[in-house]
Amino acid sequence: MAVSDFLASTALSRRSPAAADRRRINPRLLNFFIQHFRFSAFRISFSPRRIAPTAARFSLMQITTMVGSYCDDTHTAFRTEPPLTKEILECAVTHFFPAGLGDMLSTRNGLLVVARVGIPNSVVQDYARYLTSAEMKVRKQQGTGGTKRQVSLQDRANESGVPLE
């Protein structure tokens, strides 16, 4: 049974034959939608309108290796590309990492140091994603001259009652 025949035979179309004809779906139109749209339970996206990824848009902070010389019984160190800075880590902890992980993370010589051992691959991928988001946020702030960041820092200093250096 064709989709249009199925739709025409539903309970809604049984009210009157004329209404069923008005509700009947054109098979050409249905094929167009099937070929050009992707349907999901929450959204409809149009395939041809995808924006091609560019290097500037998707420069990912990647966790490339675990550095054994900085690891011990309680800490694991990862090399990142590009090297991790304190500013990016602070932004990631403040805005992207789940609450409670901030005191477990630090940076040393461009490495991400985690106060944890036995970290699964999925968690390492999450860390890379959080760091990428932070890197993009920091770049965006630097692109605007850092004025928003400076205002934010001054607000924090005023709130805590300590002068900003």
N, C-alpha and C positions, 0 to 999 in steps of 0.2 A: 504494500500500500504506500503510495507516495505521501510525503509530508503534507502537501496541500490537501489531499483527500482525507487524511487523518484529521487535520484541523477543521475541515468542513464538516466532518461527521461528529464533532464533539457536541456535548449537550447544549452549548451556547448557540450553535448553528441550527439546532432543531426547532427553535422558536418559529422561524418562518423561512421559507425557501429563499426569499429575496434577500434577507439578512445574511444568509449563508453565502450567497454569491458576493455580497459586498465584503465579507470577511475572508474570502478565499485568497490565499497567498499566491502570487505569481511565481512559478517555479524559477524563472530567470532571476527574479529579484532575490529569491531564497538562495540560489547558487552564488550570486554576487556576494551576499552577506557571509556565506560560509567560506568563500575563498578569501575575502578581504578583511574580515573581522575575526578576532579571537574572543570567544565568549568565556567568561568565568563567572563564578557565583557572585563576585563582588564588583567586577568592572568589565567594561568593554573597551578594548584598545584597538586602534587602527594600525595594522601592520606596516604599510608603506611609509608611515610618518616617523619611523624610528630615526633617532639622531645618531649618526655614526660616532663612536667613541674616538676621542682625540687624546694624544699623549698628555696635553695640558689639563684636560678635563678629568682623566682617570689616572693620575700618577699615584699609584698605590704605595702606601708604606708597607713594605713586605718584611716579614720575619724570615730571614734567610737561613740562619744556622743557630745551633746552641753552642755557646762558647764554654768549653769545659774548664778553662783556666779561671773563670769567674764563678763557677758553680761550687757549692759545698753541700753539706747535709741538709740545709734548710733553704737555700736559694738556688734559683735557676736563672741563667743569663742568656739572652738571645741577641744576636746581631740583627740590626734592622737596616734596610736600604730604603731611603737615605738614612744616615745615622740619626738616632733619636736625640732630640734636644730637650732640655729641661722645660722649656716653654711649651712644646708640643705635649709632653707628658702631663704637665699641670693642666693644660686645656682638656686633654682626654679624661683625666681623673675627675675634673670638675663637671664636664658636660656629657661624657659618653660612657665611661665605665660604670657598672652597677655600684650602688652605694655600698660602702664597706670595704672596697678593694683598694682604696687610695693609699692606705698605710702599708699595703703589701707590695707596692710598685715603686721603683726608683730607677734612675739612670746613672750609669757610670761609663765614662769613655765612649759615649754614643751607643751603649748597649741598654736594652730593657732588662732590668733585674727584678725578678718576681720572688717574693718570700714564700715559695712553695716548691714542692717537688712532685714528680709524677703528673705532669700537666698533659691532659689529652690533646690530640690534634685539633679537635673542634674548638677547644678553649683557646689554643694558640691562634687559630683563624679568627676567633672573636676579638682577641687582642689586636691583631693586625687591622681588623675592620675599625675598631675604636680609634686606633692611632691614625688611620687614614682620614677618618672624619675630623679628628682634631687638627691634623696637618692642613686640611682644606680650610677649616675655620680660621686657623692662624694666618694662612696665606691671604684669606679674604680680609682679615683685619689689617694685615700689613699693606694690602692693596689700597685700603681706604686711608692710609697714612697712620694707622694705629690710633686715630682719634677716639674711636669708640672704646678701644681697649683702655686708653688713658683715662677716659671719663669713668669707665667701669672700675678701674683700679682706685681712682680718687674717691668714688662712692664707697668702695669697700673700706678704704682707709678712714674716711669720715665716720662710717658706721662703727668701726672698731675703736675709734678714738686715738689712733696711732697715725703719725704723719707718714705720708708716702715719700719714699726715697727716690 
